[in-house]
Amino acid sequence: MSGRRKPKDNLAKKGQLALDFRQLCMKGQHIATGQANVKAYNHRLRDLIAAGKAKPSQMISHELPLDKALAAYQHFGEREEGWTGVVLKPAA
């Protein structure tokens, strides 16, 4: 169901990557990181969802009661097959 692949090695299982900086520099590459500018997009995304043009439910793999949060975070954090998105429901 999910597009995620099984991690190839122990580093990948922890969300880490081995990187040879020497090769990176020799090839003139650079690395940049950052987060999405959520404030710039959240209102537009909300409107698309309300209009039925975007369906975030396609990303949700599990809906669980709040008391299952710890287990859900463990499954998601380990990148287990099928754990793409979790919604926790306090009243469930």
C-alpha positions as CSV (number, residue, x, y, z in Angstrom):
1,M,0.0,0.0,0.0
2,S,2.7,2.5,0.9
3,G,5.4,3.6,-1.5
4,R,8.1,3.1,1.2
5,R,10.8,0.7,0.7
6,K,12.5,-1.4,3.3
7,P,15.7,0.2,4.6
8,K,18.8,-1.3,3.0
9,D,21.1,-1.0,6.1
10,N,21.2,-0.2,9.8
11,L,21.8,3.5,9.1
12,A,18.8,3.7,6.8
13,K,16.6,2.1,9.4
14,K,17.4,5.0,11.7
15,G,16.9,7.6,9.0
16,Q,20.6,8.2,8.6
17,L,22.8,8.3,5.6
18,A,26.6,7.7,5.2
19,L,28.1,10.5,3.2
20,D,31.6,10.9,1.9
21,F,32.3,14.6,2.2
22,R,35.5,14.3,0.2
23,Q,33.6,13.0,-2.9
24,L,30.9,15.7,-2.3
25,C,33.5,18.5,-2.4
26,M,35.4,17.0,-5.3
27,K,32.3,17.0,-7.5
28,G,31.3,20.5,-6.5
29,Q,28.1,19.5,-4.9
30,H,26.3,21.2,-2.0
31,I,23.6,20.2,0.5
32,A,20.8,22.3,1.9
33,T,18.1,21.5,4.3
34,G,15.0,23.1,5.7
35,Q,11.4,22.7,6.4
36,A,8.4,23.5,4.2
37,N,7.1,27.0,4.7
38,V,3.8,25.7,6.2
39,K,2.4,29.1,6.8
40,A,2.6,30.0,3.1
41,Y,0.6,26.9,2.0
42,N,-1.7,25.8,4.8
43,H,-4.7,28.1,3.9
44,R,-4.5,27.1,0.3
45,L,-4.3,23.4,1.2
46,R,-7.2,23.8,3.5
47,D,-9.3,25.3,0.7
48,L,-8.3,22.5,-1.7
49,I,-9.3,19.9,0.9
50,A,-12.6,21.7,1.6
51,A,-13.3,21.8,-2.2
52,G,-12.6,18.1,-2.5
53,K,-9.6,18.7,-4.8
54,A,-7.0,17.3,-2.3
55,K,-7.5,14.1,-0.3
56,P,-5.1,13.8,2.6
57,S,-6.8,10.6,3.6
58,Q,-4.8,8.9,0.9
59,M,-1.7,9.4,3.1
60,I,-3.4,8.1,6.3
61,S,-2.7,4.4,6.9
62,H,-3.9,4.1,10.5
63,E,-6.5,5.8,12.8
64,L,-6.0,4.8,16.4
65,P,-7.2,5.8,19.8
66,L,-4.9,8.0,21.8
67,D,-3.8,5.3,24.2
68,K,-2.1,3.5,21.2
69,A,0.1,6.6,20.5
70,L,3.4,5.1,21.8
71,A,3.0,1.9,19.7
72,A,2.0,4.0,16.7
73,Y,5.1,6.2,17.0
74,Q,7.3,3.1,17.3
75,H,5.9,1.5,14.2
76,F,6.1,4.8,12.2
77,G,9.6,5.6,13.6
78,E,10.9,2.2,12.5
79,R,9.5,2.8,9.0
80,E,7.5,-0.4,9.1
81,E,5.7,-1.4,5.9
82,G,2.3,0.3,5.7
83,W,2.8,2.9,8.4
84,T,2.6,6.1,6.2
85,G,0.5,8.3,8.4
86,V,-1.3,8.0,11.7
87,V,-4.2,9.9,13.1
88,L,-4.7,9.7,16.8
89,K,-8.2,10.1,18.1
90,P,-8.5,11.2,21.8
91,A,-12.1,10.1,22.1
92,A,-11.8,6.7,20.2
